[in-house]
């Protein structure tokens, strides 16, 4: 299952290449934020991540509600977080 995962931007790793490190439930990973280049993302912002790309900027409340709903999926959510943890941008 491929889910969009809410994650918080913890570091802009490479502004020129549009790469940021995000934290999704304690799992940190560098992702592409190129699709949100016009949003002016900053550390502390929340995004919805799908297959290594930030797809949308969301507010903290939406992130918490989305994460709570996803956690109710049980194993499917845990599998998605595990896949998030094991993948990387080459």
Backbone bond lengths (Angstrom), bond angles and torsions (degrees), N, CA, C in turn:
res aa  C-N    CA-C-N  psi(-1)  N-CA   C-N-CA  omega(-1)  CA-C   N-CA-C  phi
1 X - - - 1.443 - - 1.527 107.79 -
2 X 1.286 118.44 137.71 1.462 122.85 176.88 1.523 108.48 -110.96
3 X 1.307 114.90 115.41 1.456 121.06 -178.68 1.517 109.97 -115.18
4 X 1.311 116.85 151.64 1.455 121.02 168.69 1.514 107.29 -82.83
5 X 1.313 116.44 127.59 1.456 121.79 -174.57 1.523 109.42 -109.96
6 X 1.339 118.07 128.01 1.465 119.19 174.98 1.526 110.15 -71.08
7 X 1.323 115.69 135.62 1.461 120.76 -179.16 1.526 108.77 -145.89
8 X 1.329 114.70 151.33 1.454 120.27 179.71 1.527 109.69 -103.20
9 X 1.303 116.62 134.83 1.463 122.04 177.39 1.529 108.06 -70.48
10 X 1.332 116.12 122.31 1.466 120.35 179.24 1.526 111.83 -107.31
11 X 1.356 116.39 -17.99 1.467 118.97 -179.82 1.520 109.12 -164.40
12 X 1.326 116.08 136.56 1.466 119.93 168.63 1.527 105.09 -86.50
13 X 1.316 116.54 107.84 1.468 121.95 -173.02 1.527 110.95 -77.05
14 X 1.319 117.01 -45.59 1.467 121.97 -177.91 1.530 107.56 -148.29
15 X 1.308 115.68 98.33 1.479 120.34 -176.23 1.521 111.53 -63.00
16 X 1.319 117.28 -37.66 1.468 120.92 -178.48 1.527 111.41 -65.55
17 X 1.323 116.81 -37.71 1.472 121.83 179.99 1.532 112.27 -93.34
18 X 1.328 116.69 1.78 1.465 122.25 178.02 1.534 111.56 59.91
19 X 1.315 116.35 47.94 1.461 121.70 177.85 1.525 109.77 -113.43
20 X 1.313 115.04 136.62 1.466 120.10 178.69 1.526 109.29 -138.37
21 X 1.316 115.26 148.39 1.467 120.23 172.93 1.512 107.15 -92.17
22 X 1.334 115.61 131.67 1.460 120.93 179.38 1.517 109.99 -123.92
23 X 1.318 115.18 160.48 1.461 122.32 177.11 1.521 108.59 -119.73
24 X 1.328 114.86 120.76 1.469 120.91 177.96 1.519 107.84 -119.94
25 X 1.306 116.51 98.59 1.457 120.60 178.37 1.518 113.76 61.70
26 X 1.329 116.61 33.95 1.460 120.74 179.14 1.515 114.06 94.61
27 X 1.316 117.25 -8.93 1.462 121.47 177.07 1.518 107.83 -98.54
28 X 1.344 116.43 121.78 1.454 120.22 -179.84 1.513 110.31 -105.54
29 X 1.324 114.10 142.90 1.459 120.14 -177.69 1.521 109.32 -157.42
30 X 1.315 115.34 148.15 1.464 120.22 174.89 1.522 108.37 -86.21
31 X 1.337 115.10 131.13 1.460 121.51 -178.92 1.523 110.14 -129.84
32 X 1.316 115.81 168.66 1.457 121.27 173.78 1.531 109.32 -87.27
33 X 1.317 115.61 132.29 1.469 120.54 174.87 1.531 109.89 -114.55
34 X 1.327 115.78 18.23 1.470 121.41 -176.64 1.534 111.72 -57.23
35 X 1.325 117.79 -37.69 1.461 120.49 -178.13 1.527 112.44 -65.72
36 X 1.333 116.14 -16.62 1.469 120.57 -179.74 1.529 111.23 -112.37
37 X 1.323 116.52 24.75 1.465 121.09 -176.05 1.530 112.35 -55.60
38 X 1.298 116.93 -32.11 1.465 120.59 -178.34 1.534 112.76 -81.19
39 X 1.334 116.88 -8.37 1.469 121.20 -176.17 1.529 113.21 -82.85
40 X 1.339 117.31 -15.71 1.462 120.02 -179.12 1.525 112.51 64.03
41 X 1.321 116.32 47.55 1.472 120.60 -177.90 1.515 111.24 -58.36
42 X 1.331 114.22 143.89 1.459 120.96 177.98 1.522 108.94 -135.73
43 X 1.317 115.64 163.75 1.457 121.26 175.49 1.529 108.90 -54.89
44 X 1.322 115.26 132.93 1.462 121.16 -179.43 1.521 113.58 100.32
45 X 1.349 117.19 -18.37 1.463 119.95 177.58 1.533 110.11 -69.18
46 X 1.320 115.01 158.26 1.463 121.72 177.85 1.522 109.65 -110.57
47 X 1.328 115.61 141.33 1.460 121.17 178.81 1.525 109.26 -136.08
48 X 1.322 114.72 160.29 1.459 121.49 173.35 1.519 106.44 -101.74
49 X 1.347 116.99 120.00 1.461 122.55 -173.96 1.525 110.27 -105.99
50 X 1.331 114.56 133.35 1.466 120.81 176.13 1.517 107.50 -137.42
51 X 1.302 116.58 124.88 1.475 125.70 -179.43 1.533 113.54 42.96
52 X 1.309 115.52 46.42 1.456 120.32 173.59 1.512 115.76 86.32
53 X 1.329 117.50 5.05 1.452 121.19 179.86 1.524 109.92 -124.50
54 X 1.318 116.80 135.76 1.459 120.92 171.54 1.520 106.70 -74.26
55 X 1.333 116.05 119.93 1.467 120.81 -175.13 1.530 112.70 -96.60
56 X 1.343 116.47 -27.66 1.458 120.23 -177.60 1.520 109.60 -156.53
57 X 1.312 115.36 146.85 1.462 120.54 172.02 1.524 106.31 -88.65
58 X 1.321 116.73 131.67 1.457 121.29 -179.04 1.525 108.29 -128.53
59 X 1.340 115.95 162.57 1.465 117.11 178.07 1.531 109.38 -89.09
60 X 1.320 115.99 167.81 1.458 121.61 -174.43 1.524 111.51 -60.05
61 X 1.318 116.73 -40.21 1.464 119.88 -179.47 1.530 110.98 -63.34
62 X 1.316 116.72 -44.66 1.463 120.29 178.00 1.525 110.44 -62.74
63 X 1.334 116.80 -38.95 1.467 120.49 178.75 1.527 110.49 -61.98
64 X 1.326 116.74 -45.02 1.467 120.05 -179.05 1.525 111.40 -65.73
65 X 1.329 116.64 -42.49 1.468 119.68 179.03 1.529 111.43 -64.78
66 X 1.335 116.06 -41.11 1.467 120.24 179.55 1.520 110.66 -65.16
67 X 1.332 116.14 -44.80 1.470 119.50 -179.91 1.531 110.64 -62.62
68 X 1.322 117.03 -42.53 1.469 120.47 179.64 1.530 110.48 -61.22
69 X 1.335 116.31 -42.20 1.466 119.63 178.78 1.520 110.97 -65.98
70 X 1.331 115.89 -39.41 1.474 119.68 -179.06 1.524 111.08 -68.10
71 X 1.316 117.15 -37.41 1.461 120.16 -179.55 1.526 111.01 -62.46
72 X 1.330 116.58 -26.40 1.462 120.23 177.66 1.534 111.83 -70.03
73 X 1.338 117.10 -14.03 1.465 120.60 176.60 1.522 111.81 -73.23
74 X 1.333 116.52 -12.58 1.458 120.82 175.94 1.521 112.89 68.40
75 X 1.322 116.66 -121.66 1.463 121.84 -173.43 1.527 112.01 -60.80
76 X 1.314 118.71 -36.04 1.470 121.03 179.23 1.535 110.03 -60.12
77 X 1.330 117.08 -40.49 1.467 120.59 177.92 1.528 109.99 -67.95
78 X 1.332 117.22 -43.94 1.467 119.79 179.72 1.527 110.73 -62.52
79 X 1.330 116.80 -38.91 1.474 120.50 177.51 1.525 110.69 -62.91
80 X 1.326 116.13 -40.20 1.465 120.07 -179.04 1.528 110.63 -66.28
81 X 1.326 117.24 -41.82 1.467 120.72 178.12 1.523 109.99 -65.26
82 X 1.332 117.00 -38.78 1.470 120.33 177.79 1.532 110.15 -63.76
83 X 1.328 117.05 -43.06 1.468 120.51 177.98 1.530 110.29 -64.04
84 X 1.322 116.86 -39.31 1.467 122.21 177.40 1.519 109.93 -60.51
85 X 1.319 116.20 -42.04 1.463 121.85 -178.43 1.520 111.90 -68.43
86 X 1.319 117.27 -34.14 1.465 120.10 -173.52 1.523 113.94 -91.08
87 X 1.318 118.68 -5.33 1.454 120.30 -179.08 1.525 109.78 -102.71
88 X 1.320 115.48 163.09 1.457 120.31 -179.51 1.520 110.12 -157.68
89 X 1.313 115.42 156.59 1.459 120.52 173.94 1.521 107.64 -79.74
90 X 1.311 116.65 127.91 1.476 120.31 -178.41 1.507 110.93 -80.97
